[in-house]
Amino acid sequence: ESHLAQYLRIGRTMILTKGFQQSSFSILAMFFSGLSILIIYKLIISNVGLEGLGLLSLALSLSVIIKILDITGSSYCARFVAEVTPETGDTVNRKAIIIDTAIWTTVFFYSAVALIGTNLAPILLNIFYKGQLAVQLEGLVPFVILLISMNSVMETQNGSLDGLHKTVTRSIISIVANILCIVLAVWLIPIFGVLGAVISQFLQACFSILLCRIVLAMNV
């Protein structure tokens, strides 16, 4: 057997391994995620200008502290789903309960945050910002909070898929959702400006949640 044949055989064996497939699809998912962000920023600059990009960044910075806290513990969902103990009699039922509990906790928590944030935003914004900028931010912040809420639900379900060892499926869903986001951004940003970018990402999160829920229902 020649060296080339050995390399091809080893390469084929490596490609067929689960670890290689998971890594490859995860890299592709990261690529499409970055690509969608770059395209959204480019569209905002082309249609609204640098001021629009700054407005979106500022609105995200006002809301992202909520996500950093991760009070709902959605990032830990995968570990609990993957954990199986000998004492557990009904593993499938247990996993379903954990997933649903994590999702509903996220939904209720961010519903409360959205309610409080929407009412406090005008007061806080008028303290730190004045004029037209404060008005624009006041209209944008509720949508950004809603976007972060949906992304948290999406990440909870993504964590559940990882816990069920469905990493490749999760990556494929992410790739398809990012492609959808790009298509929506090209359509909506010229019409709605910065709000079109937020709507595109919101619909992307809803699409991902729907597909993840279908996969979870088939496996849990």
N, C-alpha and C positions, 0 to 999 in steps of 0.2 A: 504494500500500500504506500503510495507516494505521500510526501509531506502535504501537498495541496489537498489530497483526499482526506487526510487526517484532520487538517484544519477545518475543512468543510463539514466533516462529521461532528467534530467538537462544537463548531459554531451552530449547527443544526440542533444538537442536543441542548446547548445553552439557551437558544431561542425558545425551545419548547418548554423550558422550565417555568414554573409559575412565578418565581421571583423576578425573572427577566421581563415577563409580560406585565407584571404589576408596575415595575419601574418604568418601562417604556410608556405605558399608558398614562402614568402619573406625570411624566415629563411632557407628554403631548397635552395633557390637561392644563399644566402650568403654562405651556406655550400659548394655547388658545386663550387662556385667561388674561395673560399679559397683552396679547394681540388685541383683544376686545377693549381693554383699558386704553391702549395707545390710539386705537381708532376713535373711541369716544372723545378723548382729549383733542385729537386732530379735528374732529367734526365741530366740537364746541368752539375751538379757536377760529375755525374757518367761518362759522355761522354767527357766532356771538362776539368773538374776540377774547383777548386775554382776561378781560374783566369777568367774562362768564366763567372761565376756568377757575379764576380766583374765588368767585362766588360759590362754586360747587365745592372747592377745597375747603373754604371757610365753613360752609354748612356741615360738611363731613367731620371737620375737626370739632365742631360744637356737639356732635352726636356720638363720635367714636369712643368717648370715654365710657359710655354705656356698655359697648361691646368689650372693651378691655377688662372691665370688671368681671364679666362672664359669671354673674351671680347665679344664673340658672344651672350652671354646671354642664352645659351641653357638650363641651369638649371631652367630658369624662364618660359620655354615653357608650362609646365604643368599648372601653375597658370593662364596663359592667355587663354589656351584652355578650362579650367574648368569654367572660368568667363563667365557668361551669364547675359546680361542686358536687361531690358524690351524694350529698344529702338532698340535692335538688331532684325531685321526682318528675316534675313536668317542665323540662327545660324550655320547650317551645313557648308554653304559656307564660313562663317567667320572663323570657325575652320580650314577648309582646307587651307585657305589663310595664317593663322597664322603658321600652321605647315610647309607648303612649304616655307614660308619666312624664318623661323628659320633654316630650313635645308639648303637652298641655301646660306644663310648668313654664316653658318658654313663652307660649302664647299668652297666658295670663299675666306673666311678669311684664312683657313688653306692651301689653294692652294698657296696663297701669302706667308704665313709663310714657307711652304715647299721650295718654290723657293728661298727666301732670306736665309733660314737656310742652304740649300744645298750649296750655294755659299759662305756663311760666315764660315761654319764649318771648312774647312781646315785652314783658317787664325787663328781662335780662338783656335783650337786644337793645332796648332803648337806653340802658345804662352805658353799654360799651360802644354802641354804634349809633350814628345819627343819619337822618335824611333818607334818601332813596335806598341806600344800602341796607338799612335796618328794615325797611318795608319789604325788600326783595328776600332778605334772609328769613323774615317772619313767615313769608308765604312758602318758602322752600323747606325749612326745618321739619315741619310735620311729615312731609313726604320722605325726607331722608331718614327720620326715625322709623317710619313704616318700612322703608327699604332695609334698614338694619335689623328690624324685627323679623322680616321674612328671611333674611340671610341667616339669622340665628336658628330659625326652624329648619332651614335647608341644611345647615351644618350639623344639627342634631341628627337628622336623617342620614347624612353622609357618614357621621360617626357610627351610626347603627349598621350601615352597610359594611364599614370597615370591620366592625365587631363580628359580623357574619361572614367575614372573609370574602366579601364581594368588592374588593378594591378595584378590579378591572371594570366592573359594571359601573361603579361610582365614577370612575374616570371618564368612561364613555358618556355617561349622562352629563358630566361637566363640560365635555367637549361640545356635545350637541347643543347644550344650553348657551354656551358662549357664542356659538355660531348664530343662534337665534338672536342673541343680544346684539350682535353686530348688525344683522339685517334690520332689526327694530330701530337701532340707533341711526342708521343711514336714513331711515324713513321719518323718524319722529323728531330728531334734533333740529333739522331745518324748519320744522313747523313750530315746535314748542320751546326751542332753545335748551337751556340748562335743565328745565323740567323734563324735557324729552329724554335726556340721558338717565335721569332718575327713574322715569317710567320704564325705559328699556331694561334697566337692571332689575326693577321690581318684577316685570313680567318674566325675566330670565329666572329669578328665584322661584316664582310660582310654577313655572314649567318644570324646574328641577325637583321641587317638592312633590309635584304630581307623579313624575316618573319614579322617584325614589319610593313613594308610597306604594306604587304598583308593585315594584320589585320586593319591597318589604312584605307586602300582603301575600306574595307568592312564596316567600321563604320562611315566614314566621307564622 
